[in-house]
């Protein structure tokens, strides 16, 4: 499951447009890099705390995307 999560975050990272994405893309890149590192460490150290830290980061990103989603009907 950790390998699958790592692959998902890597895929998210590769879709960023760092040239045109400005500060948002740069910050997402930083968060994704942190998440990948934590997941790799979690796998080797068998650390649930590292998994929880990644889950918190990804949950915050997901919540932000949900709030700005055009599906909300106000955009």
N, C-alpha and C positions, 0 to 999 in steps of 0.2 A: 504494500500500500504506500509506503514511503517513496519507493522508486516511481510509482505512478504519479504521486503528488509532485515529485521533483520534475518529472517530465512535463506535467501540465504547467508548472511555473516557468520552466525553460521555454515552452511554447509561447506563453504570454509575453515573456521577455523578448523573444525574437520578433514579435509583431509590432514592437514599439518603433516609432519613427523618431529617432533621436535628433535628426537634422531639423525637422519641422515641428516637433512636438513641444518644444520649449521646456519650461520648468516642470510641467506635468509629466512629460515623458521622462525627463531626467530623474525626477523623484520616484516614479514608478520603477524605473530601471534600478535605482538604488534599493528600493524595497524588495523587488524580485531577486536581486543579487543576495541580499540578506536572507531571504526566505530559502533560496537554493542552498546557501552555505549552512543554514540551520538544519535543513532537512538532511543534508549529507552528514553533518555531525550527529544528528539524532539517530541516523541509521547505524553509524559506527559505534556510538556510545550507548545506544539503546535508551535514549533520553526522551521521556514523555514531555518534560518541560520545554524542550526545544520544539517539539511538535506543537505544543500549545502556543508558543510564541508565534510560530508561523500561522497557525490557525487564526490568531487574533489579528495579525497583519492582513491576511487575505480577507477575513471577514469585514474589516474596515474598508478595504478597497471595494469589495462587493457592495457594501452598503452605500458607499459614495456613488458608484455607478447606478445603483438602483434609484437613488435620489435624483440623479440628473437624466434618467432614462426618458426618452420621448413617450414611452408607453404610459407614463403617468397622466398624460392628457393635457399638460400645461406647457408643452414645448412643441 
